[in-house]
Amino acid sequence: MILFDNVSKAYATKTERKVIVDGLTFEIPARAKLGLLGRNGAGKSTLLKLVAGSAEPDSGHVHRDGTISWPLGFGGSFHPALTGRQNTRFVARIYGIDTEELVGFTELFSELGPYFDMQFGTYSSGMRARLAFGVSIGVNFDFYLVDEITAVGDASFRRKCLAAFEETLSDAGLIMVSHSAKTIREYCDCGVVLDNGKFQFFEDIDDAISFYSERIGTV
């Protein structure tokens, strides 16, 4: 379960104060599959960071009952001076899981070859996404955060990621950001539309997509 308790978050731009959420109180039940819809700049990624704990609200609290992944496909939590192998070992120690098991899984899954033993700071964006996704799938989280999962690697690697992800989600919750209505429908059963600081929940993902398409634009 993830609970937003009177959470507010905003940041300053060159022209205005951008409100992401204002006094939001909302509960995401365990194992819920939630699609997050909003135009570019609406604050979807910021909302994921609030859930993950990598960003703090200006006021209020986010309560987390269970473990939360970092956004899949995002490697911002990895240390640039460490190799892929060393970063994977570090994650294993943080979460108290078998180090060699996670390293072996991630090395095989990410298909980085010799780059797995090179510094993360030398990786391309695609290589960073491969490592981040491999490590994420190798750790059992209660909630997975996904920011454009289909952007990970080439077509063959994306298919492998999606197959592994479907299996992982059988006993976990999900919060997904995607500009693909097909992907959102495939993985999510409920949805939220985020627009101009307003947060609107829909129990049916099709209702969320229809509302967004009619009021804001095509997903």
C-alpha positions, 0 to 999 in steps of 0.5 A: 500500500502507498498512501499520499497524506495531504501531499503538496509538491511544486517547483519554480520555472522561469515564468511560473510556479508549477504545481504537481499536486496540492493537498493530495490524499490518495491510497494505492492498494497493494498489487494495484496496477495504476496507469499515470496519464498526463501531458509532457511537463504535467509532473508524472516523473516527479510523482514517481519520484515522490512514490520512490522517495527520491523526491520529498514533498513540500508538505504532507507525507508519503507512507509506503507499506512494502518495498518500492523499485526505482523507475525501471529503465532509469539508472540515476541511482547508480554511481558513475565511478563504479562498474555495472557489476559493482553497482549491482553488488551494492544494490544487493547489499542494500536490499539484503539479497544474495549478491552473486545471484543478483550479479549473475542474473543481471549480467546475463539479462542485461546483455552488456557483455564486457561493458558490465565491468566498465564504469557506469559513467561510460555507458550510453543511455541504452546501456544504463537502461539495460543495467537498471532494468536487469537489476530491477527485475532481479530484486523482488519489489512490492511495487514497481515504478515504470517510466516508458518501459518500451524505451529500453534497448532494441526490439529484441531486448524490449520483448525479453523485458516485457516477458520478464516483467509480466511474470514479475507483476503476477504478485506485485503492484505497478505504477506506470507512465507511458505515452502508449495507450496499448501498453497502458491497457496491457498492464494497468487496470486503473488510472490517474490523469494528472493535469495542471495540479489536478489528480483524477482517479478512475477505477477503470483504465479505459475510462482514464484513457477516454477522459484524457483523450477527450479533454487533453489529447491522444495518449 
